[in-house]
Each structure stands twice: as C-alpha cells, then as structure tokens.
Amino acid sequence: MTTAQAILERLKSLPDSAQQEVLDFIKFLESRRAGLVQEEEDAWSGFSLASAMRGMENEETAYTLSDLKESFS
C-alpha cells in the first residue's frame, strides 16, 4: 500500500470536519512548499548575478560623470 492509499483509507474514517482540517493542512503544506521553491529560485538568481558581476568593481569605467548628465538647452 502506498502512502497516498494509506492516507485515503484513514481519511475516509474521519468526520467531514476533520477531513476539512486535513484539506486545510494540505493547502498549507503546498503554499509553504511553493514559498520554499521561490526562496530557492531567488537565492540562485542572486548567486548568478553576483557571479556575473564578480570583479567588475575593479574595472575602469569608460564614462565620466559629465557623460552621464543630460543637458537641456
């Protein structure tokens, strides 16, 4: 018997109110898992950006501050 089958067998014996609690808990677990996945994706994204930018702080810039200022005549 699989875990899902064992859960279903036990779930059938519970009253409707308890079954609703189980459903609420499943939804909570799903949302928590989605949050963890997003945190992991964010961490990898930050790592990727940091890796791409590594060493750039030591590079000379080709532009001066005056190059960046927009003039209005």
C-alpha positions in Angstrom: 0.0 0.0 0.0 1.4 3.4 -0.9 1.4 6.4 1.4 -1.3 8.1 -0.6 -3.5 5.0 -0.3 -2.9 4.7 3.5 -3.8 8.4 3.9 -7.0 8.0 1.9 -8.1 4.9 3.9 -7.6 6.8 7.2 -9.2 9.9 5.8 -12.4 8.1 4.9 -12.9 7.1 8.5 -12.8 10.8 9.7 -15.8 13.0 10.1 -16.3 15.8 7.5 -15.0 18.5 9.8 -11.7 16.6 10.3 -11.5 15.9 6.6 -11.7 19.7 6.1 -8.9 20.2 8.5 -6.8 17.7 6.6 -7.5 19.6 3.4 -6.6 22.9 5.0 -3.3 21.3 6.2 -2.5 20.0 2.7 -3.1 23.5 1.3 -0.8 24.9 4.0 1.9 22.4 3.0 1.5 23.3 -0.7 1.8 27.0 0.0 4.8 26.5 2.2 6.5 24.4 -0.4 5.8 27.0 -3.1 7.4 29.6 -0.8 10.5 27.5 -0.3 10.8 26.9 -4.0 10.6 30.7 -4.7 13.2 31.4 -2.0 15.5 28.8 -3.6 15.0 30.4 -7.1 15.7 33.8 -5.6 18.9 32.6 -4.0 20.1 31.1 -7.2 19.2 34.3 -9.1 21.2 36.4 -6.6 24.1 34.0 -6.8 24.0 34.1 -10.6 24.0 37.9 -10.7 26.8 38.1 -8.1 28.9 35.6 -10.2 28.3 37.6 -13.3 29.3 40.9 -11.6 32.3 39.5 -9.8 35.4 41.5 -10.5 33.6 44.4 -12.1 34.2 46.7 -9.2 37.9 46.8 -10.2 37.3 47.7 -13.8 37.9 51.2 -15.1 34.8 53.0 -16.3 34.7 54.3 -19.9 32.4 57.2 -18.8 32.8 60.3 -16.7 30.1 61.9 -14.6 29.7 64.6 -17.2 29.0 62.0 -19.8 26.0 60.8 -17.8 24.5 64.2 -17.2 21.8 65.2 -19.7 21.9 68.8 -20.8 18.8 70.9 -21.7 19.2 73.9 -23.9 
